[in-house]
Amino acid sequence: MSKPVQFIAYLCLLISFLILLHQYILYDVWFEIADIHHETFSIAFVSFGIGITLGLAARARKP
């Protein structure tokens, strides 16, 4: 079961990168804290991806 969950984590990180790439292509900025739209979704996807990855690592270390 961890392979599909790991795929979702990597997919979240990829989506976050693509959101920021889209913003860079259209607005010539990677991350601007004054803008709340793109950055909110990007931070949410990064947090979700890292949280899933850490959860899988913690579950794998349990005996």
Protein Blocks (a to p, Z undefined) as FASTA:
>chain_A
ZZmmmmmmmmmmmmmmmmmmmmmmmnopabdfkbmklmmmmmmmmmmmmmmmmmmmmmmm
pZZ
